[in-house]
Structures are given as C-alpha cells and as structure tokens.
Amino acid sequence: MDKAVRGSRTGQMNIMDRSGHKELTWDTEKLEEILEAQQTFDALMRKGYTAFGSKDKAETKRLVREFDPTMEEMVLVPKTVGG
C-alpha cells in the first residue's frame, strides 16, 4: 500500500548496545514522539555513537549527523574501542 494513502508514517531507531539492541519508534505526525526520538538521538551522539539512516527501509543507509524525523529507519552504533 502506498505510504501517502496509508496516512502517518513511523520512524524506527535501532540502538546497538551490549545487550544486543533496543528499538525506538515514533509517528512522524506526533510531535511528542518526535521530540523523544530526537532527544535520544542527540544524547547518543554526544556519547560518541555513529548514526546511519535512510528515508526508506529498503534503501542503503548513509551516515547521519543530525536527527531527521522523516527517516524511516536509523541504526545507531556505539563508538568502538580497539585493543
């Protein structure tokens, strides 16, 4: 079904961590959910995470430096430490 016909879209943030990963979703038409997702994104970026995302889940992910609520999927990866 076409996304425009379906109505509101949902964004998804997959956050990789020691437990595996956590998932945060938001409705692109609900400001409160967008703000929560943006706060989470900003906090993780300050901790050194790297973000990748795409407007459509099927697209190749690209490096993301700022939160974009219209992205359908994001993956946040913690800073890796060599050793």
PDB file of N, CA, C and O in Angstrom:
ATOM      1  N   MET A   1       0.841  -1.185   0.000  1.00  0.00           N
ATOM      2  CA  MET A   1       0.000   0.000   0.000  1.00  0.00           C
ATOM      3  C   MET A   1       0.883   1.244   0.000  1.00  0.00           C
ATOM      4  O   MET A   1       1.911   1.274   0.677  1.00  0.00           O
ATOM      5  N   ASP A   2       0.499   2.243  -0.735  1.00  0.00           N
ATOM      6  CA  ASP A   2       1.258   3.481  -0.839  1.00  0.00           C
ATOM      7  C   ASP A   2       1.271   4.196   0.506  1.00  0.00           C
ATOM      8  O   ASP A   2       0.245   4.278   1.182  1.00  0.00           O
ATOM      9  N   LYS A   3       2.447   4.717   0.894  1.00  0.00           N
ATOM     10  CA  LYS A   3       2.582   5.377   2.191  1.00  0.00           C
ATOM     11  C   LYS A   3       1.708   6.614   2.311  1.00  0.00           C
ATOM     12  O   LYS A   3       1.205   6.911   3.394  1.00  0.00           O
ATOM     13  N   ALA A   4       1.519   7.339   1.215  1.00  0.00           N
ATOM     14  CA  ALA A   4       0.678   8.537   1.250  1.00  0.00           C
ATOM     15  C   ALA A   4      -0.771   8.163   1.537  1.00  0.00           C
ATOM     16  O   ALA A   4      -1.481   8.897   2.224  1.00  0.00           O
ATOM     17  N   VAL A   5      -1.205   7.034   1.017  1.00  0.00           N
ATOM     18  CA  VAL A   5      -2.572   6.576   1.240  1.00  0.00           C
ATOM     19  C   VAL A   5      -2.728   6.045   2.654  1.00  0.00           C
ATOM     20  O   VAL A   5      -3.773   6.223   3.279  1.00  0.00           O
ATOM     21  N   ARG A   6      -1.697   5.398   3.151  1.00  0.00           N
ATOM     22  CA  ARG A   6      -1.721   4.772   4.460  1.00  0.00           C
ATOM     23  C   ARG A   6      -1.852   5.792   5.596  1.00  0.00           C
ATOM     24  O   ARG A   6      -2.306   5.443   6.686  1.00  0.00           O
ATOM     25  N   GLY A   7      -1.470   7.016   5.358  1.00  0.00           N
ATOM     26  CA  GLY A   7      -1.554   8.026   6.406  1.00  0.00           C
ATOM     27  C   GLY A   7      -0.197   8.289   7.019  1.00  0.00           C
ATOM     28  O   GLY A   7       0.809   8.377   6.316  1.00  0.00           O
ATOM     29  N   SER A   8      -0.177   8.413   8.335  1.00  0.00           N
ATOM     30  CA  SER A   8       1.068   8.759   9.004  1.00  0.00           C
ATOM     31  C   SER A   8       2.108   7.653   8.863  1.00  0.00           C
ATOM     32  O   SER A   8       1.777   6.473   8.743  1.00  0.00           O
ATOM     33  N   ARG A   9       3.359   8.062   8.881  1.00  0.00           N
ATOM     34  CA  ARG A   9       4.482   7.135   8.770  1.00  0.00           C
ATOM     35  C   ARG A   9       5.106   6.938  10.136  1.00  0.00           C
ATOM     36  O   ARG A   9       4.952   7.761  11.039  1.00  0.00           O
ATOM     37  N   THR A  10       5.800   5.853  10.262  1.00  0.00           N
ATOM     38  CA  THR A  10       6.502   5.554  11.502  1.00  0.00           C
ATOM     39  C   THR A  10       7.989   5.509  11.227  1.00  0.00           C
ATOM     40  O   THR A  10       8.434   4.914  10.245  1.00  0.00           O
ATOM     41  N   GLY A  11       8.759   6.144  12.105  1.00  0.00           N
ATOM     42  CA  GLY A  11      10.207   6.059  12.041  1.00  0.00           C
ATOM     43  C   GLY A  11      10.687   5.052  13.066  1.00  0.00           C
ATOM     44  O   GLY A  11      10.020   4.806  14.071  1.00  0.00           O
ATOM     45  N   GLN A  12      11.844   4.473  12.807  1.00  0.00           N
ATOM     46  CA  GLN A  12      12.384   3.456  13.705  1.00  0.00           C
ATOM     47  C   GLN A  12      13.865   3.709  13.924  1.00  0.00           C
ATOM     48  O   GLN A  12      14.616   3.923  12.971  1.00  0.00           O
ATOM     49  N   MET A  13      14.286   3.684  15.194  1.00  0.00           N
ATOM     50  CA  MET A  13      15.682   3.852  15.551  1.00  0.00           C
ATOM     51  C   MET A  13      16.143   2.567  16.236  1.00  0.00           C
ATOM     52  O   MET A  13      15.614   2.191  17.282  1.00  0.00           O
ATOM     53  N   ASN A  14      17.122   1.900  15.644  1.00  0.00           N
ATOM     54  CA  ASN A  14      17.710   0.698  16.228  1.00  0.00           C
ATOM     55  C   ASN A  14      19.009   1.105  16.901  1.00  0.00           C
ATOM     56  O   ASN A  14      19.937   1.577  16.244  1.00  0.00           O
ATOM     57  N   ILE A  15      19.069   0.920  18.213  1.00  0.00           N
ATOM     58  CA  ILE A  15      20.214   1.359  19.005  1.00  0.00           C
ATOM     59  C   ILE A  15      20.999   0.129  19.442  1.00  0.00           C
ATOM     60  O   ILE A  15      20.521  -0.668  20.249  1.00  0.00           O
ATOM     61  N   MET A  16      22.199  -0.020  18.905  1.00  0.00           N
ATOM     62  CA  MET A  16      23.047  -1.154  19.259  1.00  0.00           C
ATOM     63  C   MET A  16      23.701  -0.887  20.612  1.00  0.00           C
ATOM     64  O   MET A  16      24.165   0.220  20.884  1.00  0.00           O
ATOM     65  N   ASP A  17      23.730  -1.919  21.457  1.00  0.00           N
ATOM     66  CA  ASP A  17      24.401  -1.798  22.751  1.00  0.00           C
ATOM     67  C   ASP A  17      24.848  -3.182  23.212  1.00  0.00           C
ATOM     68  O   ASP A  17      24.731  -4.154  22.465  1.00  0.00           O
ATOM     69  N   ARG A  18      25.354  -3.273  24.431  1.00  0.00           N
ATOM     70  CA  ARG A  18      25.886  -4.541  24.939  1.00  0.00           C
ATOM     71  C   ARG A  18      24.832  -5.634  25.039  1.00  0.00           C
ATOM     72  O   ARG A  18      25.161  -6.819  24.980  1.00  0.00           O
ATOM     73  N   SER A  19      23.579  -5.253  25.187  1.00  0.00           N
ATOM     74  CA  SER A  19      22.504  -6.244  25.310  1.00  0.00           C
ATOM     75  C   SER A  19      22.041  -6.751  23.946  1.00  0.00           C
ATOM     76  O   SER A  19      21.223  -7.668  23.872  1.00  0.00           O
ATOM     77  N   GLY A  20      22.546  -6.176  22.893  1.00  0.00           N
ATOM     78  CA  GLY A  20      22.114  -6.509  21.537  1.00  0.00           C
ATOM     79  C   GLY A  20      21.647  -5.239  20.861  1.00  0.00           C
ATOM     80  O   GLY A  20      22.437  -4.531  20.236  1.00  0.00           O
ATOM     81  N   HIS A  21      20.352  -4.949  20.987  1.00  0.00           N
ATOM     82  CA  HIS A  21      19.867  -3.662  20.504  1.00  0.00           C
ATOM     83  C   HIS A  21      18.511  -3.343  21.111  1.00  0.00           C
ATOM     84  O   HIS A  21      17.768  -4.219  21.555  1.00  0.00           O
ATOM     85  N   LYS A  22      18.227  -2.055  21.109  1.00  0.00           N
ATOM     86  CA  LYS A  22      16.938  -1.541  21.562  1.00  0.00           C
ATOM     87  C   LYS A  22      16.294  -0.851  20.374  1.00  0.00           C
ATOM     88  O   LYS A  22      16.978  -0.393  19.458  1.00  0.00           O
ATOM     89  N   GLU A  23      14.992  -0.783  20.399  1.00  0.00           N
ATOM     90  CA  GLU A  23      14.256  -0.173  19.293  1.00  0.00           C
ATOM     91  C   GLU A  23      13.368   0.950  19.823  1.00  0.00           C
ATOM     92  O   GLU A  23      12.659   0.785  20.816  1.00  0.00           O
ATOM     93  N   LEU A  24      13.422   2.086  19.147  1.00  0.00           N
ATOM     94  CA  LEU A  24      12.574   3.227  19.479  1.00  0.00           C
ATOM     95  C   LEU A  24      11.824   3.610  18.210  1.00  0.00           C
ATOM     96  O   LEU A  24      12.435   3.792  17.157  1.00  0.00           O
ATOM     97  N   THR A  25      10.512   3.730  18.305  1.00  0.00           N
ATOM     98  CA  THR A  25       9.720   4.126  17.138  1.00  0.00           C
ATOM     99  C   THR A  25       8.981   5.423  17.431  1.00  0.00           C
ATOM    100  O   THR A  25       8.724   5.764  18.586  1.00  0.00           O
ATOM    101  N   TRP A  26       8.643   6.141  16.364  1.00  0.00           N
ATOM    102  CA  TRP A  26       7.878   7.378  16.506  1.00  0.00           C
ATOM    103  C   TRP A  26       6.964   7.547  15.305  1.00  0.00           C
ATOM    104  O   TRP A  26       7.274   7.111  14.197  1.00  0.00           O
ATOM    105  N   ASP A  27       5.855   8.178  15.547  1.00  0.00           N
ATOM    106  CA  ASP A  27       4.900   8.531  14.492  1.00  0.00           C
ATOM    107  C   ASP A  27       5.328   9.897  13.975  1.00  0.00           C
ATOM    108  O   ASP A  27       5.503  10.827  14.763  1.00  0.00           O
ATOM    109  N   THR A  28       5.499  10.031  12.677  1.00  0.00           N
ATOM    110  CA  THR A  28       6.006  11.281  12.103  1.00  0.00           C
ATOM    111  C   THR A  28       5.014  12.438  12.213  1.00  0.00           C
ATOM    112  O   THR A  28       5.342  13.573  11.868  1.00  0.00           O
ATOM    113  N   GLU A  29       3.809  12.155  12.690  1.00  0.00           N
ATOM    114  CA  GLU A  29       2.822  13.221  12.867  1.00  0.00           C
ATOM    115  C   GLU A  29       2.568  13.547  14.337  1.00  0.00           C
ATOM    116  O   GLU A  29       1.692  14.356  14.645  1.00  0.00           O
ATOM    117  N   LYS A  30       3.322  12.929  15.250  1.00  0.00           N
ATOM    118  CA  LYS A  30       3.135  13.174  16.683  1.00  0.00           C
ATOM    119  C   LYS A  30       4.380  13.845  17.247  1.00  0.00           C
ATOM    120  O   LYS A  30       5.417  13.211  17.442  1.00  0.00           O
ATOM    121  N   LEU A  31       4.252  15.141  17.505  1.00  0.00           N
ATOM    122  CA  LEU A  31       5.383  15.951  17.947  1.00  0.00           C
ATOM    123  C   LEU A  31       6.041  15.388  19.202  1.00  0.00           C
ATOM    124  O   LEU A  31       7.269  15.373  19.292  1.00  0.00           O
ATOM    125  N   GLU A  32       5.265  14.931  20.159  1.00  0.00           N
ATOM    126  CA  GLU A  32       5.826  14.407  21.408  1.00  0.00           C
ATOM    127  C   GLU A  32       6.748  13.206  21.135  1.00  0.00           C
ATOM    128  O   GLU A  32       7.821  13.097  21.729  1.00  0.00           O
ATOM    129  N   GLU A  33       6.329  12.322  20.248  1.00  0.00           N
ATOM    130  CA  GLU A  33       7.145  11.150  19.907  1.00  0.00           C
ATOM    131  C   GLU A  33       8.400  11.557  19.139  1.00  0.00           C
ATOM    132  O   GLU A  33       9.467  10.978  19.343  1.00  0.00           O
ATOM    133  N   ILE A  34       8.280  12.542  18.265  1.00  0.00           N
ATOM    134  CA  ILE A  34       9.435  13.040  17.510  1.00  0.00           C
ATOM    135  C   ILE A  34      10.454  13.654  18.465  1.00  0.00           C
ATOM    136  O   ILE A  34      11.653  13.407  18.336  1.00  0.00           O
ATOM    137  N   LEU A  35       9.982  14.453  19.420  1.00  0.00           N
ATOM    138  CA  LEU A  35      10.890  15.094  20.374  1.00  0.00           C
ATOM    139  C   LEU A  35      11.616  14.068  21.232  1.00  0.00           C
ATOM    140  O   LEU A  35      12.806  14.225  21.509  1.00  0.00           O
ATOM    141  N   GLU A  36      10.917  13.021  21.657  1.00  0.00           N
ATOM    142  CA  GLU A  36      11.554  11.962  22.442  1.00  0.00           C
ATOM    143  C   GLU A  36      12.644  11.267  21.621  1.00  0.00           C
ATOM    144  O   GLU A  36      13.735  11.004  22.127  1.00  0.00           O
ATOM    145  N   ALA A  37      12.346  10.976  20.366  1.00  0.00           N
ATOM    146  CA  ALA A  37      13.328  10.330  19.491  1.00  0.00           C
ATOM    147  C   ALA A  37      14.528  11.252  19.258  1.00  0.00           C
ATOM    148  O   ALA A  37      15.671  10.794  19.249  1.00  0.00           O
ATOM    149  N   GLN A  38      14.270  12.544  19.070  1.00  0.00           N
ATOM    150  CA  GLN A  38      15.365  13.486  18.844  1.00  0.00           C
ATOM    151  C   GLN A  38      16.247  13.605  20.085  1.00  0.00           C
ATOM    152  O   GLN A  38      17.471  13.650  19.967  1.00  0.00           O
ATOM    153  N   GLN A  39      15.645  13.656  21.261  1.00  0.00           N
ATOM    154  CA  GLN A  39      16.425  13.734  22.499  1.00  0.00           C
ATOM    155  C   GLN A  39      17.302  12.494  22.667  1.00  0.00           C
ATOM    156  O   GLN A  39      18.461  12.597  23.067  1.00  0.00           O
ATOM    157  N   THR A  40      16.746  11.331  22.361  1.00  0.00           N
ATOM    158  CA  THR A  40      17.514  10.088  22.443  1.00  0.00           C
ATOM    159  C   THR A  40      18.669  10.117  21.451  1.00  0.00           C
ATOM    160  O   THR A  40      19.800   9.778  21.801  1.00  0.00           O
ATOM    161  N   PHE A  41      18.392  10.518  20.224  1.00  0.00           N
ATOM    162  CA  PHE A  41      19.417  10.615  19.180  1.00  0.00           C
ATOM    163  C   PHE A  41      20.533  11.555  19.628  1.00  0.00           C
ATOM    164  O   PHE A  41      21.709  11.196  19.563  1.00  0.00           O
ATOM    165  N   ASP A  42      20.173  12.752  20.080  1.00  0.00           N
ATOM    166  CA  ASP A  42      21.172  13.747  20.484  1.00  0.00           C
ATOM    167  C   ASP A  42      22.027  13.246  21.646  1.00  0.00           C
ATOM    168  O   ASP A  42      23.241  13.451  21.654  1.00  0.00           O
ATOM    169  N   ALA A  43      21.402  12.590  22.629  1.00  0.00           N
ATOM    170  CA  ALA A  43      22.138  12.071  23.788  1.00  0.00           C
ATOM    171  C   ALA A  43      23.140  10.997  23.356  1.00  0.00           C
ATOM    172  O   ALA A  43      24.274  10.971  23.836  1.00  0.00           O
ATOM    173  N   LEU A  44      22.723  10.124  22.462  1.00  0.00           N
ATOM    174  CA  LEU A  44      23.620   9.064  21.995  1.00  0.00           C
ATOM    175  C   LEU A  44      24.760   9.628  21.151  1.00  0.00           C
ATOM    176  O   LEU A  44      25.889   9.145  21.238  1.00  0.00           O
ATOM    177  N   MET A  45      24.481  10.629  20.350  1.00  0.00           N
ATOM    178  CA  MET A  45      25.537  11.251  19.545  1.00  0.00           C
ATOM    179  C   MET A  45      26.574  11.911  20.452  1.00  0.00           C
ATOM    180  O   MET A  45      27.771  11.856  20.168  1.00  0.00           O
ATOM    181  N   ARG A  46      26.121  12.535  21.544  1.00  0.00           N
ATOM    182  CA  ARG A  46      27.058  13.139  22.499  1.00  0.00           C
ATOM    183  C   ARG A  46      27.938  12.069  23.155  1.00  0.00           C
ATOM    184  O   ARG A  46      29.069  12.355  23.547  1.00  0.00           O
ATOM    185  N   LYS A  47      27.428  10.851  23.274  1.00  0.00           N
ATOM    186  CA  LYS A  47      28.194   9.744  23.861  1.00  0.00           C
ATOM    187  C   LYS A  47      29.159   9.112  22.860  1.00  0.00           C
ATOM    188  O   LYS A  47      29.908   8.200  23.209  1.00  0.00           O
ATOM    189  N   GLY A  48      29.142   9.594  21.619  1.00  0.00           N
ATOM    190  CA  GLY A  48      30.072   9.086  20.623  1.00  0.00           C
ATOM    191  C   GLY A  48      29.504   8.064  19.655  1.00  0.00           C
ATOM    192  O   GLY A  48      30.249   7.464  18.880  1.00  0.00           O
ATOM    193  N   TYR A  49      28.190   7.858  19.689  1.00  0.00           N
ATOM    194  CA  TYR A  49      27.573   6.928  18.745  1.00  0.00           C
ATOM    195  C   TYR A  49      27.687   7.467  17.318  1.00  0.00           C
ATOM    196  O   TYR A  49      27.820   8.673  17.109  1.00  0.00           O
ATOM    197  N   THR A  50      27.634   6.568  16.350  1.00  0.00           N
ATOM    198  CA  THR A  50      27.584   6.914  14.938  1.00  0.00           C
ATOM    199  C   THR A  50      26.225   6.482  14.418  1.00  0.00           C
ATOM    200  O   THR A  50      25.746   5.397  14.748  1.00  0.00           O
ATOM    201  N   ALA A  51      25.599   7.330  13.604  1.00  0.00           N
ATOM    202  CA  ALA A  51      24.251   7.043  13.109  1.00  0.00           C
ATOM    203  C   ALA A  51      24.249   6.871  11.596  1.00  0.00           C
ATOM    204  O   ALA A  51      24.957   7.561  10.862  1.00  0.00           O
ATOM    205  N   PHE A  52      23.429   5.929  11.163  1.00  0.00           N
ATOM    206  CA  PHE A  52      23.197   5.679   9.744  1.00  0.00           C
ATOM    207  C   PHE A  52      21.693   5.623   9.542  1.00  0.00           C
ATOM    208  O   PHE A  52      20.971   5.140  10.415  1.00  0.00           O
ATOM    209  N   GLY A  53      21.211   6.108   8.407  1.00  0.00           N
ATOM    210  CA  GLY A  53      19.771   6.086   8.201  1.00  0.00           C
ATOM    211  C   GLY A  53      19.378   6.195   6.747  1.00  0.00           C
ATOM    212  O   GLY A  53      20.201   6.438   5.865  1.00  0.00           O
ATOM    213  N   SER A  54      18.072   6.004   6.528  1.00  0.00           N
ATOM    214  CA  SER A  54      17.513   6.126   5.181  1.00  0.00           C
ATOM    215  C   SER A  54      16.048   6.527   5.274  1.00  0.00           C
ATOM    216  O   SER A  54      15.376   6.247   6.266  1.00  0.00           O
ATOM    217  N   LYS A  55      15.568   7.180   4.237  1.00  0.00           N
ATOM    218  CA  LYS A  55      14.167   7.612   4.175  1.00  0.00           C
ATOM    219  C   LYS A  55      13.238   6.423   3.972  1.00  0.00           C
ATOM    220  O   LYS A  55      12.059   6.484   4.318  1.00  0.00           O
ATOM    221  N   ASP A  56      13.769   5.346   3.413  1.00  0.00           N
ATOM    222  CA  ASP A  56      13.000   4.128   3.171  1.00  0.00           C
ATOM    223  C   ASP A  56      13.835   2.945   3.663  1.00  0.00           C
ATOM    224  O   ASP A  56      15.034   2.884   3.391  1.00  0.00           O
ATOM    225  N   LYS A  57      13.223   2.016   4.377  1.00  0.00           N
ATOM    226  CA  LYS A  57      13.970   0.887   4.941  1.00  0.00           C
ATOM    227  C   LYS A  57      14.748   0.108   3.892  1.00  0.00           C
ATOM    228  O   LYS A  57      15.804  -0.450   4.194  1.00  0.00           O
ATOM    229  N   ALA A  58      14.244   0.061   2.670  1.00  0.00           N
ATOM    230  CA  ALA A  58      14.887  -0.721   1.608  1.00  0.00           C
ATOM    231  C   ALA A  58      16.133  -0.039   1.042  1.00  0.00           C
ATOM    232  O   ALA A  58      16.943  -0.689   0.381  1.00  0.00           O
ATOM    233  N   GLU A  59      16.295   1.259   1.294  1.00  0.00           N
ATOM    234  CA  GLU A  59      17.447   1.996   0.768  1.00  0.00           C
ATOM    235  C   GLU A  59      18.707   1.685   1.570  1.00  0.00           C
ATOM    236  O   GLU A  59      18.638   1.288   2.733  1.00  0.00           O
ATOM    237  N   THR A  60      19.851   1.871   0.931  1.00  0.00           N
ATOM    238  CA  THR A  60      21.130   1.759   1.615  1.00  0.00           C
ATOM    239  C   THR A  60      21.221   2.871   2.650  1.00  0.00           C
ATOM    240  O   THR A  60      20.862   4.015   2.369  1.00  0.00           O
ATOM    241  N   LYS A  61      21.696   2.542   3.835  1.00  0.00           N
ATOM    242  CA  LYS A  61      21.839   3.540   4.902  1.00  0.00           C
ATOM    243  C   LYS A  61      23.053   4.417   4.614  1.00  0.00           C
ATOM    244  O   LYS A  61      24.052   3.958   4.062  1.00  0.00           O
ATOM    245  N   ARG A  62      22.947   5.685   4.998  1.00  0.00           N
ATOM    246  CA  ARG A  62      24.062   6.625   4.839  1.00  0.00           C
ATOM    247  C   ARG A  62      24.347   7.276   6.189  1.00  0.00           C
ATOM    248  O   ARG A  62      23.498   7.271   7.080  1.00  0.00           O
ATOM    249  N   LEU A  63      25.528   7.829   6.330  1.00  0.00           N
ATOM    250  CA  LEU A  63      25.921   8.485   7.563  1.00  0.00           C
ATOM    251  C   LEU A  63      24.984   9.650   7.858  1.00  0.00           C
ATOM    252  O   LEU A  63      24.671  10.443   6.971  1.00  0.00           O
ATOM    253  N   VAL A  64      24.540   9.747   9.104  1.00  0.00           N
ATOM    254  CA  VAL A  64      23.619  10.803   9.524  1.00  0.00           C
ATOM    255  C   VAL A  64      24.262  11.554  10.687  1.00  0.00           C
ATOM    256  O   VAL A  64      24.735  10.934  11.640  1.00  0.00           O
ATOM    257  N   ARG A  65      24.281  12.865  10.615  1.00  0.00           N
ATOM    258  CA  ARG A  65      24.865  13.665  11.698  1.00  0.00           C
ATOM    259  C   ARG A  65      23.813  14.436  12.491  1.00  0.00           C
ATOM    260  O   ARG A  65      24.077  14.883  13.607  1.00  0.00           O
ATOM    261  N   GLU A  66      22.624  14.590  11.916  1.00  0.00           N
ATOM    262  CA  GLU A  66      21.533  15.301  12.585  1.00  0.00           C
ATOM    263  C   GLU A  66      20.264  14.472  12.498  1.00  0.00           C
ATOM    264  O   GLU A  66      20.039  13.760  11.519  1.00  0.00           O
ATOM    265  N   PHE A  67      19.439  14.568  13.527  1.00  0.00           N
ATOM    266  CA  PHE A  67      18.181  13.829  13.556  1.00  0.00           C
ATOM    267  C   PHE A  67      17.244  14.340  12.465  1.00  0.00           C
ATOM    268  O   PHE A  67      17.070  15.547  12.300  1.00  0.00           O
ATOM    269  N   ASP A  68      16.652  13.426  11.737  1.00  0.00           N
ATOM    270  CA  ASP A  68      15.675  13.744  10.698  1.00  0.00           C
ATOM    271  C   ASP A  68      14.456  12.861  10.946  1.00  0.00           C
ATOM    272  O   ASP A  68      14.506  11.660  10.682  1.00  0.00           O
ATOM    273  N   PRO A  69      13.358  13.435  11.450  1.00  0.00           N
ATOM    274  CA  PRO A  69      12.189  12.623  11.801  1.00  0.00           C
ATOM    275  C   PRO A  69      11.515  11.958  10.616  1.00  0.00           C
ATOM    276  O   PRO A  69      10.687  11.066  10.800  1.00  0.00           O
ATOM    277  N   THR A  70      11.856  12.377   9.391  1.00  0.00           N
ATOM    278  CA  THR A  70      11.241  11.761   8.217  1.00  0.00           C
ATOM    279  C   THR A  70      11.958  10.479   7.788  1.00  0.00           C
ATOM    280  O   THR A  70      11.503   9.786   6.878  1.00  0.00           O
ATOM    281  N   MET A  71      13.069  10.169   8.440  1.00  0.00           N
ATOM    282  CA  MET A  71      13.762   8.920   8.116  1.00  0.00           C
ATOM    283  C   MET A  71      12.922   7.754   8.611  1.00  0.00           C
ATOM    284  O   MET A  71      12.401   7.772   9.726  1.00  0.00           O
ATOM    285  N   GLU A  72      12.802   6.756   7.774  1.00  0.00           N
ATOM    286  CA  GLU A  72      12.017   5.582   8.141  1.00  0.00           C
ATOM    287  C   GLU A  72      12.812   4.650   9.049  1.00  0.00           C
ATOM    288  O   GLU A  72      12.237   3.957   9.890  1.00  0.00           O
ATOM    289  N   GLU A  73      14.142   4.632   8.880  1.00  0.00           N
ATOM    290  CA  GLU A  73      14.956   3.751   9.715  1.00  0.00           C
ATOM    291  C   GLU A  73      16.317   4.364   9.980  1.00  0.00           C
ATOM    292  O   GLU A  73      16.954   4.914   9.081  1.00  0.00           O
ATOM    293  N   MET A  74      16.760   4.259  11.245  1.00  0.00           N
ATOM    294  CA  MET A  74      18.097   4.677  11.651  1.00  0.00           C
ATOM    295  C   MET A  74      18.727   3.551  12.452  1.00  0.00           C
ATOM    296  O   MET A  74      18.039   2.796  13.139  1.00  0.00           O
ATOM    297  N   VAL A  75      20.041   3.450  12.354  1.00  0.00           N
ATOM    298  CA  VAL A  75      20.800   2.499  13.154  1.00  0.00           C
ATOM    299  C   VAL A  75      21.885   3.304  13.851  1.00  0.00           C
ATOM    300  O   VAL A  75      22.658   4.005  13.197  1.00  0.00           O
ATOM    301  N   LEU A  76      21.949   3.206  15.183  1.00  0.00           N
ATOM    302  CA  LEU A  76      22.973   3.910  15.947  1.00  0.00           C
ATOM    303  C   LEU A  76      23.922   2.887  16.554  1.00  0.00           C
ATOM    304  O   LEU A  76      23.505   1.945  17.228  1.00  0.00           O
ATOM    305  N   VAL A  77      25.209   3.096  16.295  1.00  0.00           N
ATOM    306  CA  VAL A  77      26.242   2.157  16.708  1.00  0.00           C
ATOM    307  C   VAL A  77      27.174   2.860  17.687  1.00  0.00           C
ATOM    308  O   VAL A  77      27.614   3.979  17.424  1.00  0.00           O
ATOM    309  N   PRO A  78      27.486   2.212  18.826  1.00  0.00           N
ATOM    310  CA  PRO A  78      28.382   2.858  19.786  1.00  0.00           C
ATOM    311  C   PRO A  78      29.802   2.952  19.248  1.00  0.00           C
ATOM    312  O   PRO A  78      30.204   2.214  18.348  1.00  0.00           O
ATOM    313  N   LYS A  79      30.534   3.869  19.822  1.00  0.00           N
ATOM    314  CA  LYS A  79      31.935   4.043  19.465  1.00  0.00           C
ATOM    315  C   LYS A  79      32.677   2.743  19.793  1.00  0.00           C
ATOM    316  O   LYS A  79      32.534   2.199  20.888  1.00  0.00           O
ATOM    317  N   THR A  80      33.457   2.262  18.850  1.00  0.00           N
ATOM    318  CA  THR A  80      34.223   1.043  19.105  1.00  0.00           C
ATOM    319  C   THR A  80      35.627   1.410  19.546  1.00  0.00           C
ATOM    320  O   THR A  80      36.221   2.372  19.058  1.00  0.00           O
ATOM    321  N   VAL A  81      36.142   0.626  20.476  1.00  0.00           N
ATOM    322  CA  VAL A  81      37.470   0.870  21.009  1.00  0.00           C
ATOM    323  C   VAL A  81      38.342  -0.317  20.638  1.00  0.00           C
ATOM    324  O   VAL A  81      38.037  -1.462  20.970  1.00  0.00           O
ATOM    325  N   GLY A  82      39.426  -0.023  19.949  1.00  0.00           N
ATOM    326  CA  GLY A  82      40.336  -1.093  19.547  1.00  0.00           C
ATOM    327  C   GLY A  82      41.175  -1.577  20.716  1.00  0.00           C
ATOM    328  O   GLY A  82      41.256  -0.934  21.763  1.00  0.00           O
ATOM    329  N   GLY A  83      41.795  -2.724  20.507  1.00  0.00           N
ATOM    330  CA  GLY A  83      42.631  -3.169  21.604  1.00  0.00           C
ATOM    331  C   GLY A  83      43.182  -4.490  21.456  1.00  0.00           C
ATOM    332  O   GLY A  83      43.905  -4.958  22.335  1.00  0.00           O
TER     333      GLY A  83
END
